[in-house]
């Protein structure tokens, strides 16, 4: 019942955004939306996009990754965004939805974050290193910090776990790659990756590299994963194994597809401002990469 209410809220939010934009501006609007992890990056790109507010207005609706595909399929979204790997039409199989194209814009990463008061550590300032075994001990077994890291803690400190809702791309990546288990676990739920940047003492959660790298006020520390720090270089080279793509979906029957195509060509261009934005948020995936072959072919028909 809870998830039903959440889905209804997502749809109401989308329709409300459409209604408000229609009232304010009679010019065409191009609604983009989906993952909240993609929101900050997309807002930066839309703010700097030189053709925004010319032939129409681009707007981003932040909800969850799972809400993006159906809204693209019904042409409510010009582009839907997910913070996970996703294929509308599975590779090497007959296309079920030939009008839809999925592509990958950027490499992001899942980061384990925590708030541990320094007085509990044997050596203050120590950065905790995580792996799937430690995450399972915390999320599945509810072990305290001093049992998970016995040589690093000098006294008892219980763990307080945080997660994202079902339907979140970040939650999917966490469950599959970090927790590496299908087992049920109870944890406090927050609605966005950015909400993980301010946690109570003793807490642990996970967030997006894109959000963490641009955060101004936080009280959490980013842990390493299997002895590797998440940064631009380790994500780009796949050394940091918890990387995940920001996946986009478009519909070839969208009414304003010319404007969507123009925006996408700008995103994948060598314009200095575009390069600068991605340098801050994460490694952009090349338009000529094999994962973007279908999108690249589709874009060639537009001037």
Backbone as JSON, one array per atom type, in Angstrom:
{
  "sequence": "XXXXXXXXXXXXXXXXXXXXXXXXXXXXXXXXXXXXXXXXXXXXXXXXXXXXXXXXXXXXXXXXXXXXXXXXXXXXXXXXXXXXXXXXXXXXXXXXXXXXXXXXXXXXXXXXXXXXXXXXXXXXXXXXXXXXXXXXXXXXXXXXXXXXXXXXXXXXXXXXXXXXXXXXXXXXXXXXXXXXXXXXXXXXXXXXXXXXXXXXXXXXXXXXXXXXXXXXXXXXXXXXXXXXXXXXXXXXXXXXXXXXXXXXXXXXXXXXXXXXXXXXXXXXXXXXXXXXXXXXXXXXXXXXXXXXXXXXXXXXXXX",
  "N": [[0.83, -1.2, 0.0], [1.96, 1.17, 0.77], [3.87, 1.61, -1.25], [2.2, 1.91, -3.41], [1.01, 4.35, -2.84], [3.26, 5.95, -3.09], [3.85, 5.7, -5.85], [1.57, 6.86, -6.94], [1.92, 9.43, -6.02], [4.24, 10.17, -7.45], [3.22, 10.27, -10.1], [1.28, 12.27, -9.84], [2.92, 14.42, -9.2], [4.31, 14.74, -11.59], [2.22, 15.42, -13.43], [1.34, 17.75, -12.21], [3.57, 19.39, -12.55], [3.54, 19.65, -15.33], [1.09, 21.0, -15.66], [1.54, 23.43, -14.27], [3.69, 24.55, -15.73], [2.42, 24.88, -18.17], [0.49, 26.82, -17.56], [2.08, 29.01, -16.88], [3.66, 29.53, -19.1], [3.08, 29.85, -22.48], [4.56, 28.92, -24.56], [6.12, 26.05, -26.17], [7.01, 23.3, -24.05], [9.56, 21.16, -22.86], [9.65, 18.35, -21.27], [11.75, 16.75, -19.05], [12.88, 13.99, -17.07], [13.05, 11.84, -14.11], [15.39, 9.94, -12.4], [16.48, 11.13, -9.21], [19.14, 11.34, -8.7], [20.28, 12.17, -11.02], [19.37, 14.68, -11.26], [20.74, 17.08, -10.29], [22.97, 17.33, -12.04], [21.6, 17.51, -14.48], [20.17, 19.87, -14.11], [22.24, 21.72, -14.08], [23.19, 21.44, -16.72], [20.9, 22.19, -18.21], [20.59, 24.81, -17.36], [22.79, 26.02, -18.49], [22.47, 25.51, -21.15], [22.41, 26.89, -24.3], [20.16, 27.18, -25.99], [17.95, 26.9, -24.44], [14.74, 28.08, -23.44], [14.28, 29.37, -25.81], [13.01, 28.26, -28.35], [11.36, 26.91, -26.76], [10.76, 25.71, -23.39], [12.92, 23.87, -21.31], [12.42, 21.54, -18.76], [13.02, 19.83, -15.66], [11.83, 17.0, -13.96], [12.11, 15.59, -10.91], [12.03, 12.37, -9.67], [11.92, 9.15, -9.52], [14.02, 6.51, -10.77], [12.56, 4.31, -11.8], [10.21, 5.43, -12.67], [10.74, 6.66, -15.05], [10.85, 5.18, -17.68], [8.02, 4.44, -18.38], [6.91, 6.99, -18.66], [8.29, 8.11, -20.74], [7.55, 6.39, -22.75], [4.87, 7.02, -23.06], [5.13, 9.51, -24.08], [5.22, 11.63, -22.31], [7.53, 12.47, -21.1], [10.3, 14.01, -22.66], [12.9, 13.14, -22.51], [13.84, 10.45, -20.52], [15.42, 9.66, -17.44], [17.63, 7.4, -15.82], [19.39, 6.14, -12.99], [21.03, 3.9, -13.34], [22.13, 0.9, -15.05], [20.24, 0.16, -17.88], [18.08, -1.43, -20.15], [15.85, -0.93, -22.65], [15.17, -2.45, -24.88], [16.42, -5.51, -24.76], [19.79, -6.43, -25.56], [20.7, -8.21, -28.54], [18.26, -9.44, -28.93], [14.93, -9.7, -30.31], [13.37, -6.55, -30.95], [11.2, -5.24, -28.62], [10.03, -2.83, -28.11], [10.27, -0.85, -30.48], [10.23, 1.93, -30.96], [11.55, 3.17, -28.93], [14.64, 4.29, -27.55], [17.52, 3.52, -25.75], [20.33, 4.91, -24.01], [23.65, 5.79, -22.84], [24.81, 8.32, -20.77], [26.73, 9.22, -18.84], [29.29, 8.15, -16.54], [28.68, 7.34, -13.29], [28.97, 6.82, -9.72], [28.34, 4.67, -6.93], [28.59, 5.58, -3.58], [29.62, 4.68, -0.37], [28.6, 6.15, 2.56], [29.12, 7.57, 5.81], [28.57, 8.48, 9.27], [30.61, 8.73, 11.75], [31.48, 9.47, 14.95], [34.59, 10.91, 15.88], [35.75, 10.21, 18.33], [35.27, 7.56, 18.75], [36.99, 6.11, 17.24], [40.08, 4.32, 17.05], [42.26, 5.52, 15.85], [41.8, 8.72, 15.15], [40.35, 10.17, 12.25], [40.7, 8.1, 10.53], [39.88, 6.48, 7.5], [37.22, 4.48, 6.63], [37.15, 1.3, 5.09], [35.15, -0.47, 2.83], [33.42, -3.51, 1.87], [31.44, -6.1, 0.27], [30.98, -8.05, 2.24], [31.25, -6.67, 4.69], [29.19, -4.8, 4.4], [26.97, -6.5, 4.39], [27.14, -7.49, 6.98], [26.47, -5.23, 8.4], [23.94, -4.3, 7.31], [22.34, -6.63, 7.08], [22.87, -8.24, 9.31], [22.89, -6.47, 11.37], [25.11, -5.66, 12.92], [27.2, -3.93, 15.28], [29.39, -1.06, 14.85], [31.94, -1.52, 16.01], [32.21, -4.27, 15.91], [32.21, -4.87, 13.25], [34.45, -3.5, 12.37], [36.74, -4.34, 14.15], [39.44, -3.75, 14.85], [39.67, -1.06, 14.5], [37.93, 0.43, 16.01], [37.43, 1.63, 19.32], [35.45, 1.39, 21.19], [32.03, 0.41, 21.86], [29.62, 1.05, 19.34], [26.54, 1.43, 18.02], [25.07, 0.63, 14.79], [23.23, 2.6, 12.48], [21.14, 2.19, 9.91], [20.58, 3.39, 6.55], [18.59, 3.66, 3.6], [17.37, 3.74, 0.15], [14.14, 4.22, -1.53], [12.24, 1.48, -2.96], [12.39, 1.16, -6.48], [14.13, 3.16, -6.9], [17.04, 3.88, -8.75], [19.54, 4.05, -7.62], [19.19, 2.56, -5.29], [18.81, 0.05, -6.44], [21.37, -0.45, -7.54], [22.88, -0.46, -5.18], [21.76, -2.71, -3.81], [22.37, -4.77, -5.61], [25.14, -4.58, -6.22], [26.66, -3.65, -3.97], [25.5, -4.6, -1.45], [24.99, -7.09, -2.48], [23.07, -9.13, -2.37], [19.88, -10.73, -2.19], [18.41, -10.69, 0.02], [15.99, -9.62, 2.44], [16.04, -6.51, 4.14], [15.79, -4.29, 6.93], [15.66, -0.82, 7.05], [16.13, 2.72, 7.54], [14.41, 4.9, 5.35], [15.16, 7.22, 2.81], [14.35, 9.88, 0.51], [16.06, 10.82, -1.5], [19.37, 10.9, -2.98], [20.9, 13.03, -2.09], [19.89, 13.45, 0.42], [21.26, 11.7, 1.95], [23.54, 12.92, 2.73], [23.67, 14.16, 5.11], [23.68, 12.73, 8.01], [22.69, 11.12, 11.09], [24.84, 10.68, 14.0], [26.65, 7.62, 14.04], [25.38, 6.55, 11.89], [24.91, 4.98, 8.63], [24.91, 5.07, 5.09], [24.26, 5.47, 1.58], [25.26, 7.13, -1.41], [25.27, 9.18, -4.39], [28.12, 9.66, -6.47], [28.11, 11.93, -8.05], [26.41, 13.64, -6.61], [27.75, 13.79, -4.11], [30.26, 14.85, -4.78], [29.67, 17.46, -5.44], [28.56, 18.56, -3.23], [27.96, 20.99, -0.71], [27.5, 21.42, 2.09], [27.97, 19.01, 4.37], [27.84, 16.2, 6.66], [28.96, 13.76, 6.62], [31.27, 11.05, 5.92], [33.02, 9.8, 3.11], [33.48, 6.48, 2.43], [36.04, 4.13, 1.37], [36.05, 1.64, -1.26], [36.77, -1.64, -1.34], [39.42, -0.92, -1.05], [39.73, 1.18, -2.83], [39.3, 4.56, -3.73], [36.51, 6.54, -4.69], [36.75, 8.47, -7.45], [37.14, 10.8, -10.19], [38.97, 9.6, -12.01], [39.21, 6.87, -11.17], [36.64, 6.02, -11.53], [36.22, 6.45, -14.26], [37.99, 4.61, -15.39], [36.99, 2.24, -14.52], [38.1, 1.11, -12.26], [37.15, 1.6, -9.75], [34.74, -0.32, -8.52], [32.02, 0.03, -8.0], [30.77, 1.61, -9.9], [28.28, 3.08, -12.0], [26.1, 3.62, -14.83], [24.57, 6.71, -15.98], [21.61, 6.47, -17.43], [19.81, 7.24, -20.36], [16.58, 7.61, -21.94], [14.74, 7.83, -24.91], [11.93, 8.65, -27.02], [11.15, 7.96, -30.27], [8.9, 8.96, -31.43], [8.24, 11.27, -30.2], [6.77, 14.49, -29.94], [8.3, 16.88, -30.08], [10.8, 16.12, -31.1], [12.91, 17.09, -32.63], [13.98, 19.22, -31.14], [14.77, 17.85, -28.88], [16.73, 16.2, -29.96], [18.59, 18.11, -30.75], [19.37, 19.12, -28.26], [20.54, 16.83, -27.13], [22.68, 16.42, -28.88], [24.18, 18.61, -28.19], [24.83, 18.0, -25.52], [26.58, 15.87, -25.89], [28.63, 17.09, -27.17], [31.78, 18.86, -27.86], [31.81, 21.27, -26.64], [33.21, 23.79, -24.59], [31.91, 24.53, -22.12], [30.24, 22.37, -21.65], [32.07, 20.27, -21.36], [33.35, 21.18, -19.08], [31.31, 21.01, -17.13], [30.81, 18.22, -17.0], [33.28, 17.4, -16.09], [33.16, 18.09, -13.47], [31.09, 16.52, -12.47], [31.33, 13.83, -13.36], [32.77, 11.2, -15.48], [32.0, 11.58, -18.85], [30.29, 9.53, -21.18], [31.31, 8.55, -24.34], [29.75, 9.57, -27.39], [30.25, 7.97, -29.53], [30.66, 5.51, -28.44], [29.95, 2.0, -28.16], [27.63, 1.49, -26.7], [26.05, 3.59, -27.28], [25.39, 3.49, -29.89], [22.92, 3.19, -31.31], [21.56, 5.56, -30.64], [23.33, 7.44, -31.71], [23.14, 6.9, -34.43], [20.46, 7.58, -34.87], [20.53, 10.33, -34.37], [21.83, 11.37, -36.56], [20.03, 12.05, -38.54], [19.15, 14.56, -38.08], [19.61, 18.08, -38.53]],
  "CA": [[0.0, 0.0, 0.0], [2.87, 2.31, 0.86], [4.49, 1.86, -2.57], [1.14, 2.39, -4.29], [0.89, 5.78, -2.58], [4.44, 6.61, -3.64], [3.71, 5.78, -7.31], [0.53, 7.86, -7.23], [2.55, 10.74, -5.78], [5.14, 10.44, -8.57], [2.44, 10.68, -11.26], [0.67, 13.56, -9.54], [3.98, 15.41, -9.3], [4.58, 14.98, -13.01], [1.12, 16.15, -14.03], [1.33, 19.08, -11.63], [4.62, 20.15, -13.22], [3.03, 19.97, -16.68], [0.03, 21.99, -15.51], [2.13, 24.71, -13.87], [4.46, 25.09, -16.86], [1.45, 25.3, -19.2], [-0.12, 28.07, -17.13], [3.06, 30.1, -16.85], [4.28, 29.82, -20.4], [2.35, 29.25, -23.59], [5.48, 28.33, -25.52], [6.3, 24.62, -25.92], [7.91, 22.89, -22.98], [10.15, 19.85, -23.08], [9.76, 17.83, -19.92], [12.7, 15.67, -18.82], [12.72, 13.6, -15.68], [13.43, 10.51, -13.65], [16.23, 9.77, -11.21], [16.91, 12.32, -8.47], [20.61, 11.39, -8.75], [20.64, 12.86, -12.26], [18.75, 16.01, -11.23], [21.7, 18.19, -10.15], [23.71, 17.43, -13.3], [20.69, 17.97, -15.54], [19.87, 21.28, -13.87], [23.41, 22.47, -14.54], [23.21, 21.42, -18.18], [19.78, 22.97, -18.73], [20.85, 26.23, -17.07], [23.83, 26.52, -19.41], [22.13, 25.2, -22.54], [22.14, 28.19, -24.94], [18.87, 27.23, -26.67], [16.82, 26.8, -23.52], [13.87, 29.26, -23.4], [14.16, 30.02, -27.13], [11.83, 27.68, -28.99], [10.57, 26.29, -25.7], [11.43, 25.6, -22.09], [13.27, 22.55, -20.79], [12.21, 21.42, -17.32], [13.34, 18.5, -15.14], [11.01, 16.53, -12.85], [12.87, 14.6, -10.15], [11.19, 11.4, -8.97], [12.69, 7.92, -9.34], [14.41, 5.89, -12.04], [11.52, 3.41, -12.3], [9.13, 6.19, -13.28], [11.13, 7.26, -16.33], [10.45, 4.47, -18.91], [6.62, 4.58, -18.8], [6.59, 8.37, -19.02], [8.85, 8.3, -22.08], [6.74, 5.58, -23.66], [3.62, 7.75, -23.31], [5.53, 10.82, -24.59], [5.12, 12.67, -21.3], [8.91, 12.94, -20.98], [11.11, 14.03, -23.88], [13.99, 12.23, -22.15], [13.75, 9.89, -19.19], [16.77, 9.36, -16.93], [17.77, 6.4, -14.78], [20.74, 6.1, -12.43], [21.44, 2.5, -13.38], [22.13, 0.34, -16.4], [18.87, -0.22, -18.22], [17.89, -1.66, -21.58], [14.45, -1.05, -23.08], [15.2, -3.62, -25.75], [17.63, -6.27, -24.43], [20.68, -6.68, -26.7], [20.68, -9.52, -29.22], [16.92, -10.0, -28.92], [13.99, -8.89, -31.11], [12.94, -5.34, -30.26], [9.83, -5.24, -28.12], [9.56, -1.45, -28.22], [11.17, -0.28, -31.48], [10.25, 3.4, -30.97], [12.33, 3.67, -27.8], [16.1, 4.14, -27.6], [18.23, 3.8, -24.5], [21.73, 5.27, -24.22], [24.34, 6.1, -21.59], [25.37, 9.68, -20.84], [27.85, 9.48, -17.94], [29.59, 7.17, -15.5], [28.6, 7.81, -11.91], [29.34, 5.74, -8.81], [27.71, 4.58, -5.62], [29.56, 5.8, -2.51], [29.17, 4.39, 0.97], [28.86, 7.3, 3.43], [28.83, 7.27, 7.21], [28.86, 9.5, 10.27], [31.19, 8.09, 12.93], [32.21, 10.43, 15.78], [36.01, 10.58, 15.91], [36.18, 9.66, 19.61], [35.09, 6.11, 18.77], [38.05, 5.5, 16.45], [41.39, 4.18, 17.67], [43.03, 6.6, 15.24], [40.88, 9.69, 14.53], [40.64, 10.5, 10.85], [40.79, 6.87, 9.72], [38.82, 6.28, 6.5], [36.78, 3.08, 6.65], [37.09, 0.62, 3.79], [34.02, -1.39, 2.81], [33.21, -4.52, 0.83], [30.1, -6.69, 0.42], [30.87, -8.76, 3.5], [31.01, -5.68, 5.75], [27.85, -4.23, 4.19], [26.02, -7.52, 4.84], [27.19, -7.53, 8.44], [25.78, -4.04, 8.91], [22.55, -4.2, 6.87], [21.59, -7.86, 7.29], [23.1, -8.79, 10.65], [22.78, -5.36, 12.35], [26.25, -5.65, 13.81], [27.69, -2.59, 15.6], [30.62, -0.66, 14.16], [33.14, -2.1, 16.61], [32.32, -5.68, 15.52], [32.53, -4.9, 11.81], [35.83, -3.01, 12.27], [37.23, -4.52, 15.53], [40.75, -3.16, 15.12], [39.63, 0.39, 14.27], [37.07, 1.07, 17.01], [37.85, 1.35, 20.7], [34.3, 1.11, 22.05], [30.77, 0.03, 21.22], [28.82, 2.06, 18.64], [25.55, 0.76, 17.16], [24.9, 1.17, 13.44], [21.89, 3.01, 12.08], [21.21, 2.05, 8.46], [19.69, 4.16, 5.68], [18.5, 3.17, 2.22], [16.46, 4.47, -0.73], [12.91, 3.46, -1.79], [12.16, 0.61, -4.14], [12.17, 1.98, -7.68], [15.31, 4.02, -7.04], [18.16, 3.26, -9.44], [20.64, 3.97, -6.66], [18.86, 1.41, -4.43], [19.07, -1.16, -7.23], [22.82, -0.65, -7.61], [23.32, -0.84, -3.85], [21.35, -4.08, -3.52], [23.02, -5.73, -6.5], [26.61, -4.53, -6.24], [27.27, -3.45, -2.65], [24.96, -5.62, -0.56], [25.19, -8.35, -3.2], [22.17, -10.11, -1.77], [18.45, -10.5, -2.4], [17.77, -10.81, 1.32], [15.28, -8.44, 2.94], [16.65, -5.82, 5.27], [15.05, -3.13, 7.42], [16.51, 0.37, 7.16], [15.44, 4.0, 7.37], [14.34, 5.24, 3.93], [15.16, 8.64, 2.43], [13.83, 10.01, -0.85], [17.04, 11.26, -2.49], [20.78, 10.67, -2.65], [21.4, 14.19, -1.35], [19.45, 13.33, 1.82], [22.25, 10.86, 2.63], [24.74, 13.69, 3.0], [23.6, 14.63, 6.5], [23.14, 11.62, 8.78], [22.93, 11.14, 12.53], [26.02, 9.92, 14.44], [26.48, 6.17, 14.03], [24.61, 6.15, 10.71], [25.55, 4.61, 7.37], [24.02, 5.08, 3.94], [24.97, 5.48, 0.29], [24.84, 8.25, -2.24], [25.85, 9.27, -5.73], [29.36, 10.44, -6.59], [27.74, 13.23, -8.62], [25.89, 14.47, -5.52], [28.76, 13.97, -3.08], [31.36, 15.69, -5.27], [29.23, 18.84, -5.57], [27.9, 18.97, -2.0], [28.58, 22.11, 0.01], [27.43, 21.23, 3.54], [27.72, 17.61, 4.69], [28.45, 15.74, 7.9], [29.31, 12.35, 6.44], [32.56, 10.74, 5.3], [32.94, 8.8, 2.04], [34.39, 5.36, 2.62], [36.59, 3.52, 0.16], [35.44, 0.34, -1.58], [37.82, -2.61, -1.69], [40.68, -0.15, -1.03], [39.77, 2.2, -3.87], [38.49, 5.76, -3.55], [35.74, 6.95, -5.86], [37.08, 9.78, -8.01], [36.92, 10.86, -11.63], [39.84, 8.66, -12.73], [38.91, 5.46, -10.85], [35.33, 5.71, -12.12], [36.39, 6.4, -15.72], [38.73, 3.39, -15.77], [36.28, 1.1, -13.92], [38.84, 0.57, -11.12], [36.17, 1.65, -8.67], [33.79, -1.29, -9.08], [30.62, 0.4, -7.78], [30.33, 2.62, -10.87], [27.03, 2.78, -12.71], [25.84, 4.68, -15.82], [23.32, 7.46, -16.04], [21.0, 5.99, -18.66], [18.73, 8.04, -20.91], [15.62, 6.95, -22.83], [13.95, 8.73, -25.73], [10.9, 8.06, -27.86], [11.3, 8.51, -31.62], [7.64, 9.58, -31.86], [8.0, 12.47, -29.38], [6.35, 15.61, -30.79], [9.38, 17.86, -30.24], [12.03, 15.33, -31.18], [13.99, 17.91, -33.19], [14.59, 19.96, -30.04], [15.44, 16.87, -28.02], [17.93, 15.78, -30.67], [19.53, 19.24, -30.69], [19.88, 19.15, -26.88], [21.43, 15.68, -26.95], [23.92, 16.67, -29.63], [24.95, 19.57, -27.39], [25.35, 17.27, -24.35], [27.69, 15.02, -26.3], [29.56, 17.89, -27.97], [33.04, 19.26, -27.24], [31.7, 22.65, -26.15], [33.95, 23.94, -23.33], [31.06, 24.55, -20.94], [29.76, 21.0, -21.44], [33.21, 19.53, -20.83], [33.58, 21.67, -17.71], [30.27, 20.47, -16.25], [31.04, 16.79, -16.78], [34.5, 17.25, -15.31], [32.77, 18.22, -12.06], [30.13, 15.5, -12.05], [31.77, 12.47, -13.66], [33.21, 10.96, -16.85], [30.97, 11.44, -19.88], [30.46, 8.4, -22.09], [31.4, 9.08, -25.71], [28.62, 9.29, -28.28], [30.67, 6.9, -30.44], [30.76, 4.25, -27.72], [29.01, 1.0, -28.68], [26.35, 1.56, -25.98], [25.3, 4.73, -27.82], [25.35, 3.35, -31.35], [21.57, 3.44, -31.84], [21.29, 6.99, -30.5], [24.19, 8.14, -32.66], [22.55, 6.71, -35.76], [19.21, 8.33, -34.9], [20.84, 11.77, -34.37], [22.37, 11.79, -37.86], [18.96, 12.54, -39.44], [18.8, 15.95, -37.72], [20.6, 19.07, -38.89]],
  "C": [[0.86, 1.26, 0.0], [3.45, 2.65, -0.52], [3.46, 2.35, -3.58], [0.98, 3.9, -4.12], [2.06, 6.56, -3.17], [4.31, 6.77, -5.15], [2.67, 6.83, -7.69], [1.1, 9.26, -7.05], [3.46, 11.13, -6.93], [4.36, 10.97, -9.78], [1.78, 12.04, -11.04], [1.68, 14.69, -9.65], [4.27, 15.76, -10.75], [3.47, 15.81, -13.65], [1.02, 17.57, -13.49], [2.37, 19.96, -12.3], [4.18, 20.57, -14.62], [2.0, 21.09, -16.61], [0.59, 23.37, -15.2], [2.87, 25.36, -15.03], [3.52, 25.61, -17.94], [0.81, 26.64, -18.84], [0.83, 29.24, -17.26], [3.52, 30.5, -18.24], [3.54, 29.11, -21.51], [3.26, 28.65, -24.65], [5.65, 26.85, -25.21], [7.24, 24.36, -24.75], [8.37, 21.46, -23.27], [10.48, 19.28, -21.7], [10.74, 16.65, -19.89], [12.52, 15.22, -17.38], [13.11, 12.18, -15.4], [14.25, 10.59, -12.38], [16.6, 11.1, -10.54], [18.42, 12.45, -8.47], [21.09, 12.16, -9.98], [20.24, 14.33, -12.21], [19.76, 17.16, -11.19], [22.49, 18.41, -11.43], [22.82, 18.01, -14.39], [20.34, 19.44, -15.36], [21.02, 22.18, -14.31], [23.44, 22.56, -16.06], [22.09, 22.29, -18.77], [19.97, 24.47, -18.5], [21.83, 26.81, -18.07], [23.52, 26.25, -20.88], [21.7, 26.48, -23.26], [20.77, 28.3, -25.6], [17.68, 27.03, -25.74], [16.07, 28.15, -23.49], [13.81, 30.01, -24.74], [12.92, 29.49, -27.84], [10.9, 27.01, -27.98], [11.4, 26.17, -24.44], [11.69, 24.14, -21.73], [13.08, 22.56, -19.28], [12.48, 19.99, -16.88], [12.46, 18.18, -13.94], [11.76, 15.39, -12.16], [11.93, 13.68, -9.4], [12.02, 10.16, -8.67], [12.98, 7.31, -10.7], [13.27, 5.06, -12.64], [10.38, 4.15, -12.98], [9.45, 6.73, -14.65], [10.64, 6.5, -17.57], [8.98, 4.63, -19.29], [6.25, 5.99, -19.24], [7.19, 8.74, -20.38], [7.98, 7.58, -23.1], [5.43, 6.29, -24.01], [3.86, 9.17, -23.8], [5.29, 11.95, -23.59], [6.5, 13.29, -21.06], [9.57, 12.94, -22.36], [12.34, 13.15, -23.72], [13.73, 11.76, -20.73], [15.13, 9.47, -18.73], [16.71, 8.35, -15.78], [19.21, 6.41, -14.28], [21.23, 4.66, -12.29], [21.51, 2.05, -14.84], [20.74, -0.19, -16.71], [18.76, -0.36, -19.73], [16.4, -1.85, -21.87], [14.29, -2.3, -23.92], [16.48, -4.39, -25.47], [18.46, -6.57, -25.66], [20.52, -8.1, -27.24], [19.32, -10.22, -29.14], [16.01, -9.13, -29.78], [13.49, -7.69, -30.31], [11.46, -5.42, -29.89], [9.2, -3.87, -28.28], [10.47, -0.68, -29.18], [11.23, 1.24, -31.51], [11.11, 4.0, -29.87], [13.82, 3.36, -27.97], [16.67, 4.43, -26.22], [19.69, 4.07, -24.82], [22.34, 5.62, -22.88], [25.08, 7.43, -21.73], [26.67, 9.82, -20.05], [28.06, 8.31, -17.0], [29.52, 7.87, -14.15], [29.05, 6.66, -11.02], [28.53, 5.81, -7.54], [28.81, 4.72, -4.57], [28.93, 5.45, -1.17], [29.56, 5.57, 1.86], [28.44, 6.96, 4.86], [29.16, 8.47, 8.08], [29.31, 8.8, 11.54], [31.94, 9.15, 13.73], [33.65, 9.98, 16.0], [36.45, 9.94, 17.23], [36.0, 8.14, 19.71], [36.22, 5.39, 18.04], [39.35, 5.43, 17.24], [42.31, 5.29, 17.17], [42.07, 7.56, 14.55], [41.31, 10.04, 13.11], [40.76, 9.28, 9.96], [39.6, 6.78, 8.77], [38.47, 4.8, 6.47], [36.68, 2.52, 5.24], [36.01, -0.46, 3.84], [34.14, -2.42, 1.7], [31.86, -5.16, 1.11], [29.92, -7.41, 1.75], [30.57, -7.8, 4.65], [29.62, -5.07, 5.63], [26.78, -5.22, 4.65], [25.98, -7.6, 6.35], [26.39, -6.37, 9.05], [24.29, -4.07, 8.58], [21.72, -5.45, 7.15], [21.69, -8.38, 8.72], [23.0, -7.74, 11.76], [23.92, -5.34, 13.36], [26.71, -4.21, 14.09], [29.02, -2.33, 14.91], [31.85, -1.38, 14.7], [33.29, -3.59, 16.31], [32.67, -5.81, 14.03], [33.99, -4.49, 11.58], [36.49, -3.11, 13.67], [38.56, -3.86, 15.83], [40.76, -1.64, 15.01], [38.8, 1.14, 15.3], [37.5, 0.68, 18.42], [36.68, 1.14, 21.65], [33.05, 0.89, 21.2], [30.08, 1.23, 20.59], [27.84, 1.34, 17.73], [25.46, 1.42, 15.79], [23.44, 1.52, 13.21], [21.88, 3.08, 10.56], [20.16, 2.88, 7.73], [19.72, 3.58, 4.28], [17.57, 4.07, 1.43], [15.22, 3.63, -1.0], [13.09, 2.47, -2.93], [11.79, 1.46, -5.34], [13.3, 2.94, -7.92], [16.42, 3.25, -7.75], [19.35, 3.08, -8.52], [20.42, 2.79, -5.71], [19.16, 0.11, -5.18], [20.56, -1.48, -7.29], [23.37, -1.08, -6.26], [23.0, -2.31, -3.56], [22.14, -5.1, -4.34], [24.54, -5.76, -6.36], [27.25, -4.44, -4.86], [26.81, -4.51, -1.66], [25.15, -7.01, -1.16], [24.33, -9.47, -2.63], [20.73, -9.73, -2.07], [17.68, -10.54, -1.08], [17.09, -9.5, 1.73], [16.07, -7.81, 4.08], [15.8, -4.61, 5.64], [16.02, -1.97, 7.59], [15.64, 1.62, 7.03], [15.51, 4.41, 5.9], [14.32, 6.75, 3.73], [14.86, 8.74, 0.94], [14.85, 10.41, -1.91], [18.45, 10.96, -2.02], [21.33, 11.8, -1.8], [21.0, 14.14, 0.12], [20.41, 12.47, 2.63], [23.49, 11.65, 3.06], [24.77, 14.29, 4.4], [22.89, 13.57, 7.34], [23.49, 11.77, 10.26], [24.21, 10.37, 12.87], [25.72, 8.43, 14.53], [25.79, 5.65, 12.78], [25.5, 5.78, 9.52], [24.5, 4.63, 6.27], [24.84, 5.04, 2.67], [24.41, 6.59, -0.57], [25.53, 8.18, -3.59], [27.14, 10.09, -5.7], [29.03, 11.84, -7.11], [27.21, 14.17, -7.54], [26.97, 14.79, -4.5], [29.84, 14.95, -3.53], [30.98, 17.16, -5.36], [28.6, 19.39, -4.29], [28.69, 20.07, -1.29], [28.62, 21.87, 1.52], [27.04, 19.78, 3.85], [28.34, 17.27, 6.04], [28.82, 14.26, 7.84], [30.69, 12.24, 5.78], [32.34, 9.68, 4.22], [33.95, 7.71, 2.32], [34.99, 4.91, 1.3], [35.9, 2.17, -0.06], [36.53, -0.59, -2.09], [39.14, -1.89, -1.94], [40.81, 0.88, -2.15], [38.81, 3.35, -3.54], [37.72, 6.04, -4.84], [36.17, 8.35, -6.28], [36.93, 9.7, -9.52], [37.71, 9.76, -12.37], [39.48, 7.2, -12.44], [37.55, 5.05, -11.4], [35.47, 5.56, -13.64], [37.03, 5.11, -16.17], [38.13, 2.11, -15.19], [37.05, 0.45, -12.77], [37.94, 0.55, -9.89], [34.96, 0.84, -9.13], [32.31, -0.93, -8.87], [30.15, 1.5, -8.73], [29.03, 2.14, -11.52], [26.78, 3.89, -13.73], [24.59, 5.47, -15.5], [22.73, 7.15, -17.42], [19.85, 6.89, -19.09], [17.84, 7.21, -21.81], [14.86, 8.01, -23.61], [12.93, 7.94, -26.55], [10.97, 8.74, -29.22], [10.02, 9.18, -32.13], [7.32, 10.84, -31.06], [7.76, 13.68, -30.29], [7.49, 16.59, -31.09], [10.75, 17.17, -30.34], [13.2, 16.12, -31.77], [14.73, 18.67, -32.09], [15.33, 19.03, -29.08], [16.75, 16.42, -28.66], [19.0, 16.87, -30.6], [20.17, 19.33, -29.3], [20.87, 18.01, -26.65], [22.75, 15.86, -27.69], [24.81, 17.65, -28.87], [25.59, 18.88, -26.18], [26.59, 16.46, -24.71], [28.75, 15.78, -27.12], [30.84, 18.2, -27.19], [33.01, 20.71, -26.78], [32.38, 22.76, -24.79], [33.08, 23.89, -22.08], [30.53, 23.16, -20.62], [30.86, 20.15, -20.81], [33.48, 19.9, -19.37], [32.58, 21.07, -16.73], [30.51, 18.99, -15.96], [32.31, 16.53, -15.98], [34.18, 17.33, -13.82], [31.93, 17.04, -11.59], [30.59, 14.07, -12.3], [32.09, 12.3, -15.13], [32.03, 10.77, -17.82], [31.3, 10.25, -20.76], [30.36, 8.92, -23.52], [30.2, 8.67, -26.55], [28.95, 8.16, -29.24], [30.87, 5.56, -29.74], [29.68, 3.29, -28.21], [27.65, 1.06, -27.97], [25.46, 2.67, -26.51], [25.13, 4.65, -29.34], [23.97, 3.69, -31.93], [21.21, 4.92, -31.75], [22.08, 7.78, -31.53], [23.63, 8.06, -34.07], [21.29, 7.55, -35.91], [19.49, 9.84, -35.02], [21.32, 12.25, -35.74], [21.3, 12.33, -38.8], [18.58, 14.0, -39.17], [19.94, 16.88, -38.08], [21.22, 19.68, -37.63]]
}
